[in-house]
Amino acid sequence: MRPRSHTPSLAGQVVAVNALLVVATLFAASAAANLDLNLHDERLSFALLALTILLVLLVNMMMLKRRFLPLERLIATIEAIDPSAPGELTLPTDPQDAEEVGRLAASFRRMLGRIEEERRRSGRLVLRAQE
């Protein structure tokens, strides 16, 4: 099994970009609304807006994690496969998974089928050569 790299996951990258966009929007909206942060009432409004944005980011992060879970399961299954061992691939399938995850799993199954067929063909050729 290949060691995991230190690059952030796709879900983490999407959350980070969303966080940057939301923070930029928060500051742009504050500037457009001419919020004067020196006044007590506007500080409270800004804090409430900031807390709302944080809540939105947390919900966003939870939703993204849930949506990327089937892809993470598929990756874990693929990484656990031993290409030298014959056998059928059983991939986790869920009707709620994204279509792309199902297509990726089907493509991987077909690829493993071709590898298995090539392994059999090579074995037959080796046997013929030995005879």
N, C-alpha and C positions, 0 to 999 in steps of 0.2 A: 504494500500500500504506500502511495506517495505521501510524503509529509505535506501538511497544509502550508500554503504560503502565508506571508504576513500582510497580504493585501486585504483591504476590507471586503466584506461580502457585498454582493449586489444589493441586498436589502439595506445594508448599512450605508452604502453609497447613495441610494435613493433617499433615505431618511436625511442624510447630511445635506444633500442638495435642497430637499424640501425645507429643512431648517434654515438654510441660508436665504432661500427665497422668502420665507415667512418673516424672518428678522429684517430683511431689506424692505419688505412691504410695510412692516410695522414702523420703521423709521421714516419711510417715504410718506406714509399716511400721517404720521405725527408732524412732519414738516409741512405737508400740504394743508393740514388743519390748523397750522400755526399754534401748536401746543406750546405754551410757555411753561417749561418745567419748574420755574421758580415759584409758581403759584401752587398752593396746597391742593386745591380742587383738581387741577389738571394733572398733578402728580398721581392722584388717586385714579383718575381716568386712565392715565398711561399705565399704571400698575395693573389695573383691571384688564386692560387690553393685552398687556404682556402675559398675564396669567391665562387669559383665554387662548392666546396663541400657543402657550406651553401645553395646555390641555389638548388643543387640536393636534399638535405635534406628537403627543403621547398616543392619542387615538390613531393617528396616521402610522406610527411605528408599530402598534399592535396589529393593525390591519395588514400592513406590509409583511410583517413576520408570518401572519397566518397565510397570506397568499403565496409566500415563497416557501412554505413548509413542504408542499409536494415536490418541488424542485430539489430541495435539500435531501428529502428521502430518496429521490431518484439518484442523486449524486452518490449518496452513501451506499446504495445498492450496487451501483455500477462500480464503485471503487472496491467493493468487497468481492467482485467476481474474479475467479481465477481462470484466465483464458486457456490454460493448459488442461483444465479439467472439463470433460464433456458433461453436458447436462442442460436442462431447460432453465431459462431465466424466468424467475418470478418477480415481477415488479409490482410495487404497491399501486393499486388503481383505486380511484375514488371518483364517482360521477361528478363531484363538485370541483375536481381539479381543472385547471385551465386547459384548454384544448392543446396548447403548445406543449405542455408537459406530457400529455397522452401521445402526441405525435412524436415527441423526442423518445419516449419509451418504446413506441412501436418501431421507430428507426433503429434503435439500439438492438431490439430483439431481432430484427432482420439482419443486422450486421453480425450478430452472434451466430445466427443461423448460417450465414455465408461462411463464417470462420469454421463452424462445426463441419459443414459440408466439405470445405477445403481440407480439413484435418482428415476426414474419412477418405477423400480422394487421394491425398498424399500417402496415407497408410496403405491403400490398395496398390498404389504405384510401387511403394517400397516392397510390398509382399511379392508383386510380380517380378520385380528386379531380383529379389532373392531366389525366386524359383528358377 
